[in-house]
Amino acid sequence: MPPQIESVAVVGAGAMGAMYAAHPVEGGLRTVLVASGERAQRLRTEGLTVNGRPLAADVADPAGDELPPVDPAIVAVKHHDLAAALDDLAPFVGPSTTYVSVLNGLDSEETIAERFGADRVLLCIALGMAAGREGNEVTYLSPGLLVIGTSAGLADPSRIATVGAALDRAALAWEAPEDMQHEMWWKFMVNTCINRASAVLRAPYADFTEPGPARSLMIALRDEVIALSSPAGVPLDASDADRWDEVLRGLPGTGQTSMLQDVPAGRPTEVDLFAGRVVALGEQHGIPTPYNQTMARVLSR
């Protein structure tokens, strides 16, 4: 039996962070939202609702709060906020804490490993969630699926079962595939093709399920990632493209990607994590990436 987990920390109180915090609260786990300064004060005084219910998680501010070490720690911020988030998290973790990042991209686990130790970090991708935040109100249509695993140099596989038991208590669906690096690249392909296309076209998921300009752009961005994947050492193929289409058809048609929500709101985007990374890999391996180059230029303006 895996060790019993009694506490969960979530750093990041956006749509995803609040959604993931609400579930362990309902499962009876001690749940804390980690935040500092004005953000912590605002969470304490104004609170959040998740699907209409007040979020009954504690707020932990590194400036003055003390807690027993939490386990696991779920990191759910935007990539440009990651370094500051890890600073906030540091006082509340210990040598047994397992770190689970639901950030997009291929790099957040490396950053967390450098700060807290690679042997405590699991790989994770979040699939099929549909959540948004307006003011203090978070709503979600589906919490989706968490895919967790490890690879050489990261956490021992025993930590997967321990975190999985906590996710079971929180009623969050999860799975642990054998080839987690392949899953990470598959999600990288998905984020690269749908987030950027939806943000530029201001289009919901439904627009990408039928033939037309939106779907054509998504496919072009997707195929550039597939072309790069073999030289990068994690080959993707047509079956991975078909799998994404199956997932896409199951998403709420009116749902919006996180980047589509960020652009109209004037928030920073994560375009460099995806289009920028694809362009750099293309230059490294001598493979043209004109569609991703265009996305990088448009969304970086």
N, C-alpha and C positions, 0 to 999 in steps of 0.2 A: 504494500500500500504506500502511495506517495505521502510525504509529510503533509500535515493539515495546514492549510493557509487560512489565516484569520483576518488579514488586513490587505488592502489594496490601495496604492497611491496612483492617482492620475494627474499628470502634469499637462495642463492645457485644458481650458474650459470653453473651447469652441463647440461646434456642433458634434464633432466626433468624440471629444473628450467628455462632454456632458452625457452623451448617449452611453459611452462605455462606463462612466461612473454610476449611472442610474441602475444598471443591471446588478452589480455586486451589492449595492445598497438593498435592493429588493431580495437578494439572496442571503441577507443576514451577515455579510462581511463588513467589517469596519472599513469605511471608505473615506479617503481624504482627497480633496482637490488641493494640489500644491500651487501656490501663487504668492507673489510678493507685492509689497507696497500698496499702491492705490488699487491695483487689481484685486488683491486679497481683501481689502476693505470693502470694495464694491460687492464682491461675492458674498461677504458676510452680511452687509446691510440690505442689499437688494435681492440676493439669491438668484436662482435659476429655476425655471420649470422645464420639465422634459415630458413632452406629449401631455401637457396640461397639469402635471403633478409636480409639486415642489420637490426639488432635488435635496434629499436629506443627507448630503455628504458633509463632513466637516471640512473646514478650510485650514490649511497649514501654511504659515508664513515663516520662512527661514529667519526672519529678523528677530523673532521672539518666541516662537512656539517650539516645544519639545515633545517628541513622540518616540515610542519604541520603534525600532527599525521596521519598515514596511516590507512586504513581499507578496506579490510582485509589484514592480513599478511600471506603469503603462505610460509611455511617452506619446502624446497626441497633440503636438504643436506643429506649426509650420517650420520648414527647415531653417528659415532665416532667424527663428527664435530659439533654435535648439541649444546653442551654447548657454544662453541666459537661463533656459529652462533647467539644464543640468546643474547650474549653480544653485538654483532654487531647490532642486531635489536633493542635493548632496547631504544636508543635515538629517534627512529622514530615512536614509538607507543604511544597510549594514553589509557584512561580508556574505550573508546568505541571500541577499536580495537578487532576484532575477529581473532582468530588464527586457521589456517587450516594447518595441517601437512600431507604431502603426503609421509612421511617416511614409510618404511616397518616396520613390527613388531607391538607389542602390547604396547610399552612403551613410545613412544615419547610424546604423549599427557599428560601423567603424568608429564614428565619433564617440559614441557611448562607450565602446570598448576601450578607447584611449583614456577616457576619464575614469571608468570604474573597474576595468578589467575584462578582457575578452571572455574569460571562463564563466562570466555571469550573464552573457548576452545571448538571447535567442533571436533567430530570424523570424520575421512576421510580415504577412501582408493581409490587408483587409479587403474583402471582396463583397460586392453586392449591397453595400450599405447605401442608404439614401436618407440624408439628414441635412438640416439647415438650421440657422439661428437668426432670429430677428430680435434685436434688443436682448432682453433677458429670457426669451422664449425659444426653446429648442424643440424642434419636431423631427420625427423620423418615421419613415414608412417601413423600413426594414433595418435591423442591426447588421444584417449580412452574415458573413462567415469569416472567422479568423483562421488563417493558415499559419501554423507555427512549426519551427524545426530548427535545426542547427547544421553546422558544417565544420570542417577541420579548423581547429584553433578557437572555436567558440564554445558555448556552454555544453556540458555533458548532457547526453540525451535524457538522463533521469529528470532533468528540470522540465522537460516537456510534459511528463505525466503530472508533476506537481502543479504547474500552471494550468494544465488541462482540467485538473480536479477543481480548481478555483473557478475556471470558466464554466464548468458544469453547474456549480452552485449558483453562478450568476446567470444561468440560462442563456449563455452565449454559445452559439454553435462554433465548433472548431474542428480542424483535422490536422494531421501531421503526415505529410507525404514523405516518401523516401528521398526524393531529389529536391531539396529546398532551393538550391541555387537555380534550378530550372524554373521553379515557381516564382522566384524573385525576378527573373528576366521576363517571364510571361507577364507579370504585373507591370513591369517597366514598359513593355510593349503596349499594354492596354492604356496606361496613363499617357504615354507619348501620343497615341493616336486619338483618343477620345477627349482628353482634357483640353489639349490645344485646339483641336478642331471645333469643339463646342464653344470655347471662349471666343474664338475669332468670329464664328458664325452666329453666336448668341442662340444656339440651338439646343433643345432638350434631347434626351435619349431617343425619343421616337423618330427624330429626323434622320437618324443614322441606321435605321433598321431596313429602310427601303431604298431601291436604286435612286440615285440622284446626286447632285453636287456635294451634299454633306457626306454621304457615304463614300463617294469617290475620294474626297480629301482624307477621310479617316483611313481608308485602305492604303492610300499612297504613303501616309505617315507610318502606318503599321508595317508596310513592306520594307521600308528603309531599316527599321529595327531588325526585322527578320534577316535581311541581307548582312547585317553587321554581327549577328549573334554567333555565327560559326567562327569567324575570325577572333571574336572575343572569348571563345571557349565554352559557350553555353548555347548549343544550337537550338533554334526554334524552327518549326516547319508549318506546313499547311494545317496540320491537326491543331496546332496552337491557335491559328487564325480561326478555325472552325469553333474551337472551344470558346473564344471570345464572343463570337456571334451568338452562341447559345446563351451565354451570360447576358449579353446585351438585350436579347429578346425578353429576358425575364425581369429586366429592370423597369420601374415605373416610367411610362412613356413621357410623362410631364416632368420627371426628375431632372435635376441639373447637376453637372459635375461641380466640384469645389472651385475649379478655376473659373467656370462660368459665373459662379456667385461672387468670386473675388474681383473680377474685372470691372463690372458696373459699380461695385462698391468702392473702387479706387484702392483696394488693398494690394500689397505686393504679390506677385505671382511666383510660381516655382518653375518658370519656363527654363531657367538654366539647368535645373535638375534633369530635364527631359530633352527638349530640343537642343539645348546647349551641349548636353552630354553626347547626344547622337552625332552632332556636328563634329565634336572633338574626336569621337571614335572613328567617324568616317575619314577624317584627315589622317588619323593614325594608321588606318588599314587601307587607304587609297580607294574608298568606296564613296561615290557621290551621294549626297543627302540634300538635294535642293529643296524638298518640301519642308524638312525640318529647319533648314537655314532660313527659309521664309518665315516660319513660325517664330523663330528666335528673334528675327528683326522686327516683326510686327508687334509681338507681345512684350518686347523689351523697351518699346518707345515710352 
